[in-house]
């Protein structure tokens, strides 16, 4: 059985473009090993409501994906191992957003 999920990833805001790309690629590859990514949204750098690990800003990215529930713990374990990921949250979704026309080509 496959379920729909949303993963909100909070990365350190002080990463350079190369490091940020590597971290996002790691998250994408981790999810792809366990399921299918439907859409990725990057929200950019935002102020945090309270400091997390002494950081006041973070780079937010949201991954919408489908995966068997048994593999979610595996994804969480891999995300826990990365020090540049400040926080993450994976929640169940009833529906996933549709791919946009230009997203389908990438």
VMD Tcl script that draws the C-alpha trace (Angstrom):
set ca {
  {0.00 0.00 0.00}
  {1.30 3.44 -0.94}
  {0.41 6.59 0.98}
  {0.80 10.28 0.19}
  {3.19 12.42 2.26}
  {4.54 15.94 2.59}
  {8.04 16.47 3.97}
  {8.99 19.97 5.09}
  {12.77 20.27 5.33}
  {14.53 23.12 7.16}
  {18.17 23.61 6.21}
  {20.76 26.01 7.58}
  {20.43 29.38 5.84}
  {24.18 30.06 5.79}
  {24.95 27.27 3.29}
  {26.39 28.35 -0.06}
  {24.60 27.40 -3.29}
  {26.72 24.27 -3.84}
  {26.17 22.97 -0.30}
  {22.48 23.77 -0.48}
  {22.17 21.91 -3.79}
  {24.00 18.90 -2.35}
  {21.73 18.75 0.69}
  {18.55 19.06 -1.40}
  {19.87 16.38 -3.77}
  {20.53 14.11 -0.77}
  {16.94 14.54 0.46}
  {15.58 13.98 -3.05}
  {17.66 10.82 -3.56}
  {16.69 9.50 -0.12}
  {12.99 9.89 -0.88}
  {13.35 8.48 -4.42}
  {14.89 5.28 -3.02}
  {11.76 4.74 -0.93}
  {9.05 6.22 -3.10}
  {8.06 8.59 -5.90}
  {8.39 12.38 -5.69}
  {5.40 14.21 -7.12}
  {6.49 17.82 -6.59}
  {9.22 19.88 -4.91}
  {8.71 23.45 -3.72}
  {11.54 25.65 -2.48}
  {10.30 28.45 -0.25}
  {13.71 30.04 0.24}
  {15.20 31.61 3.35}
  {12.70 32.58 6.05}
  {12.97 33.94 9.58}
  {12.28 31.35 12.25}
  {9.74 31.93 15.02}
  {12.39 30.89 17.54}
  {16.08 29.98 17.27}
  {16.88 26.39 16.33}
  {20.45 25.30 17.09}
  {21.28 29.02 17.53}
  {20.07 29.84 13.98}
  {17.46 32.57 13.40}
  {16.92 31.84 9.68}
  {16.45 28.69 7.67}
  {15.97 27.53 4.08}
  {12.61 25.79 3.67}
  {11.84 23.18 1.05}
  {8.75 20.98 0.71}
  {8.74 17.55 -0.94}
  {5.43 15.93 -1.91}
  {5.82 12.19 -2.40}
  {4.26 8.74 -2.30}
  {5.78 5.90 -0.33}
  {4.87 2.75 1.58}
  {4.43 3.60 5.29}
  {7.04 1.02 6.29}
  {9.81 3.07 4.63}
  {9.14 6.39 6.42}
  {11.34 5.42 9.39}
  {14.19 4.70 6.97}
  {13.81 8.19 5.46}
  {13.77 9.75 8.95}
  {16.93 7.88 9.98}
  {18.82 9.19 6.96}
  {17.60 12.77 7.48}
  {18.66 12.61 11.16}
  {22.23 11.85 10.08}
  {22.69 15.20 8.26}
  {23.95 18.08 10.39}
  {22.86 20.77 7.88}
  {19.22 19.75 8.30}
  {17.96 21.74 11.28}
  {14.50 20.15 11.37}
  {12.13 18.15 9.23}
  {8.51 17.09 9.45}
  {6.80 14.34 7.47}
  {3.01 14.30 7.49}
  {0.28 12.29 5.76}
  {-1.69 14.01 2.99}
  {-5.07 13.10 1.56}
  {-4.18 14.64 -1.80}
  {-0.96 15.78 -3.40}
  {-0.60 18.90 -5.56}
  {-0.57 18.35 -9.31}
  {2.58 18.86 -11.34}
  {2.61 22.08 -13.31}
  {3.24 21.97 -17.06}
  {6.81 23.25 -16.78}
  {7.55 20.98 -13.77}
  {6.64 17.90 -15.80}
  {9.57 18.50 -18.18}
  {12.19 18.77 -15.43}
}
mol new
graphics top color blue
foreach p $ca { graphics top sphere $p radius 0.5 }
foreach p [lrange $ca 0 end-1] q [lrange $ca 1 end] { graphics top cylinder $p $q radius 0.2 }
display resetview
